[in-house]
Amino acid sequence: MELLNVSNLSSNPLLLSLILLLYHFIWLKLAKGRNLNLPPSPPKLPIIGNIHQLGKLPHRSLRDLSNKYGSLLLLRLGSNPTLLVSSVDMTREIVKSHDIVFSNRPRTTAVNHLFCESKGMVFAPYSEYWRH
């Protein structure tokens, strides 16, 4: 009897969901094993991240989260990690010491196709080309 035959998986949704659930828990265990020095973060949902915590007035929700977790906060907005800095002194320090890292723009396939390989002023990565 072949337990992991592809036809068995497609015909038995319970077995497929069990395998996916085991894979998910193993992946989470491996991800927690990595020691990343990340700022505090509120609990998030699997797909939407922290979007559900923003509410009707996002600026007030972000203020409340900042009061609860500190002036440096990691949020997941969908699948994008977002760093929230709510302190003037910390913002000044980040801009002073890590300006080049935070001034780059994300490179995506859509931007490359629509905007001539990211050569426009808005989507160009920080480099000599962008400065000229």
Contacts in CASP RR format, 6 or more apart in sequence:
PFRMAT RR
TARGET T0000
AUTHOR 0000-0000-0000
METHOD contacts of the structure
MODEL  1
MELLNVSNLSSNPLLLSLILLLYHFIWLKLAKGRNLNLPPSPPKLPIIGN
IHQLGKLPHRSLRDLSNKYGSLLLLRLGSNPTLLVSSVDMTREIVKSHDI
VFSNRPRTTAVNHLFCESKGMVFAPYSEYWRH
2 8 0 8 1.000
4 19 0 8 1.000
8 15 0 8 1.000
9 15 0 8 1.000
9 16 0 8 1.000
9 19 0 8 1.000
10 16 0 8 1.000
38 74 0 8 1.000
39 72 0 8 1.000
39 73 0 8 1.000
39 74 0 8 1.000
39 83 0 8 1.000
40 69 0 8 1.000
40 70 0 8 1.000
40 72 0 8 1.000
40 73 0 8 1.000
40 74 0 8 1.000
41 50 0 8 1.000
41 69 0 8 1.000
41 73 0 8 1.000
41 74 0 8 1.000
41 75 0 8 1.000
41 76 0 8 1.000
42 50 0 8 1.000
42 53 0 8 1.000
42 65 0 8 1.000
42 68 0 8 1.000
42 69 0 8 1.000
42 73 0 8 1.000
42 75 0 8 1.000
44 50 0 8 1.000
44 75 0 8 1.000
44 76 0 8 1.000
45 52 0 8 1.000
47 78 0 8 1.000
47 79 0 8 1.000
48 78 0 8 1.000
49 75 0 8 1.000
49 76 0 8 1.000
49 77 0 8 1.000
49 78 0 8 1.000
50 75 0 8 1.000
50 76 0 8 1.000
50 77 0 8 1.000
50 78 0 8 1.000
51 77 0 8 1.000
51 78 0 8 1.000
53 61 0 8 1.000
53 65 0 8 1.000
54 61 0 8 1.000
54 62 0 8 1.000
55 61 0 8 1.000
62 84 0 8 1.000
62 86 0 8 1.000
63 86 0 8 1.000
65 73 0 8 1.000
65 75 0 8 1.000
65 84 0 8 1.000
66 73 0 8 1.000
66 84 0 8 1.000
66 86 0 8 1.000
70 86 0 8 1.000
71 85 0 8 1.000
71 86 0 8 1.000
71 87 0 8 1.000
71 90 0 8 1.000
72 83 0 8 1.000
72 84 0 8 1.000
72 85 0 8 1.000
72 86 0 8 1.000
72 87 0 8 1.000
72 90 0 8 1.000
73 83 0 8 1.000
73 84 0 8 1.000
73 85 0 8 1.000
73 86 0 8 1.000
74 81 0 8 1.000
74 82 0 8 1.000
74 83 0 8 1.000
74 84 0 8 1.000
75 81 0 8 1.000
75 82 0 8 1.000
75 83 0 8 1.000
75 84 0 8 1.000
76 82 0 8 1.000
85 91 0 8 1.000
85 94 0 8 1.000
94 102 0 8 1.000
95 102 0 8 1.000
100 126 0 8 1.000
103 126 0 8 1.000
104 125 0 8 1.000
104 126 0 8 1.000
105 118 0 8 1.000
105 122 0 8 1.000
105 123 0 8 1.000
105 124 0 8 1.000
105 125 0 8 1.000
105 126 0 8 1.000
107 118 0 8 1.000
107 125 0 8 1.000
111 118 0 8 1.000
111 123 0 8 1.000
112 118 0 8 1.000
115 122 0 8 1.000
115 123 0 8 1.000
118 124 0 8 1.000
118 125 0 8 1.000
119 129 0 8 1.000
121 130 0 8 1.000
124 130 0 8 1.000
END
